[in-house]
């Protein structure tokens, strides 16, 4: 079985592959091949929300055993179409996917379940906030002053985790690089513990992958 997971960019791909390496290897041994595919140009969130559902429909129509997953950032609001919550974003993406199947006169409930939408709330860096010990080790500091909510997925939509992380790095004389720092930090983290600390949106994604 092939599983295609679309994410907003290269940093998301590399961070997910680092964090989920044990799970990806386990699934590969079972014949389930999971590939993270980044959007590479343009407004990446808008592309992921509006074009990937159409691509997902074409994939499952041509490869009925495949599963397509999209996991965009919830931040910022209203990219691609109006939305401010995960439910609104998920609904808009699923409507685009099912519209393609209806136009092709495909009424197959199983195919409609082959496309799944999750999200990072509010962006990938929520996973870094969920791993304070790894953050401190990476920054080589003994203590970190908390400027974020303890339930890491409850950050302010207007001040998402990425901004929190950028500010934290700056306070310790570092510049945050999402393509370098995120994979390095998450490589040292346990994906099950990370998911447990992000129960709203990230844990359902991990649970779905684990169930395959």
N, C-alpha and C positions, 0 to 999 in steps of 0.2 A: 504494500500500500504506500502511495506517495501522499505526503502532507505538505502543502505549500502555504507558508505563513508570510503574509505581506506586512511589512513594517515601514515606517516613514523614512528611515535612512540607514546608512552604514553603521552608525554607532549603535542603533537599536539591534541590528543583526548581530554585531560582534559581542555586544553585551549579553544578549540572550543566549548565544552559543557558549559564552563563557560560564554563565550562571547555570544553564541547563545541561551542561556537558554530560553528567552522569545519566540523566534521563534520556537524552538523545542517543547515547551509546546503547542503553538498555533497549530502546525501541528499535534501533537499527539491528541489533542481534535478533529481534523478533520479526524482522522483515518489514518494519515500518520506517520509512525514510522521510525524515523531517528536514525541510529546507527553508531557511529564512531568506526572503527576497525583499531587498530594500527598493523603495521608490528613489530614483536617481536624479530627477530633474523637476523643474517647475515648482509650483506650490505643492509640496509633497503631501501635506495633510489633505488638501482639497482633491488631489489626484487619488489618494488612497480611498477617500470616502465616495467619490463619484465614479471613478473608472474601474477600480478593482472589483466591485460587485459585478460589473458587466463581464470582466475577464474571468471571474470565478464561475459565472454561468457557462461561459464557453468551455472552461476546463472540465467541469463536471459533466457537461453534455458529451464531450469527447472522451472523457476518462471517468466513467461512472463510479469507480472504486476510490477515486481521489477525494481528498478533503482539502478544502481551501479555508484558510483562517485569515482574518484581518485584525490587526491589533494596533490601531492608531493611538495617538495622544488624545485625551479629551481637550486639552488646552491647545490653541485658543478656541473660543466659542465661534460658532457660525461659519466655519470654513467649509466650503462645498455646498452646504445648505444650512438652514437655521437649526441650531441645536445648542443647548447649554448643559444637558445632562447626558449620561451614557445611554439611557433608554431612548432618548430622542435620536441620538446618533446611530444607535443600533437599528432602530426602526427605519430610519431613512435609508440605510445601506441595504437592509433586507428587502425593502420595497423595490429597490433598483434591481436586485438580484432576481426576485420572483417575477418582476415584470418581463425580464428577458425570457424566462421559462414559459410564461403565459403566451407571449408573442410567438414562441415556437410550438405552442399548443402542447406543452409538456405538463402533465398533471401527475407527477410522480413524487409523493411525499418524501420518499427516501432521498431523492436528489435534492429536494429543498432543504434537507438536513445536512447536506454535504458542505454548506457554507456557514461558517460560524464567525461571529463578531465579538471581540473583547476589546479592552482598552487599557492603557496606562492612565491612572488617575493621579495627577493630571498630566504627567509625562514620565518618561523612562526613569528620571532621577528619583522618583518615589522609592525605587528599589535601593538606592544608595542611602536614603534616609532611614530605610528599614534595617540597615546594617551598620549601626553606629560603631561597633567594635572594629569592623573592617575599615570604616572611614578614618577612625583615629589612627589605626596602624598605617594606613596609606599616607596620612598627613604627618605621621611621626609626632603626634601630640598625645598628652596624657588625658586631657579633658577637652570637651567641646561644649561651648555655651549654647544651650538650646534656643533656637529662634523659630522653631517649627512645632506643629501640633504633634502630640504623642501618637495619635492615630494618624499615621503618615499619609493615608489617602484622603484625609480631611483638610489638606492645605487649601488656602484661599485660591480660587480660580484665577484671580488677578495677580497672585504672587505664587506661582507654581513651584514645585520642587526644584526644577532646574535653576531658578533664580536663587533659591535658598542655598543650593550647592555652590553656585558661583560666588555668592557672598561669603560663604564659609571658607572656600579656598582663598579668596582675596584676603580675608582676615588673618590667614596663616601664611601670607606671602607667596601664594601659589596662584596660577591661572588654570582654571578648569578646562580640560579638553575632553569633550564627550567621547571622541573616538579612541582616546588613549586611557583616560582615567576610569571611565565606567567599566570597560571590560576587565581592567586590571583589578579593580576592587571586587567586582562580582565573581571573578574567577575564584576568589578565596571564600566565597559565601555558600551557605547551604540553601538550595532552592526551596526545600520544604519549609524551613524556618522562615525564609523570606516571604513565601506565599502566606504562611500563617499570620505574618505581620501586615499583610495587605489583603484582608479578607473580602473586600468589596468587589474588586475588579481583577486583581492579578491572580488570586487563589482560584477563581473559577476557570481561568485559562490553563493554569498548571493542572488542575484536576481533570480537565478535558483531555489534555495531552496524555496524562497518566492512564486514563481510561481506555485509550485506543489499543 
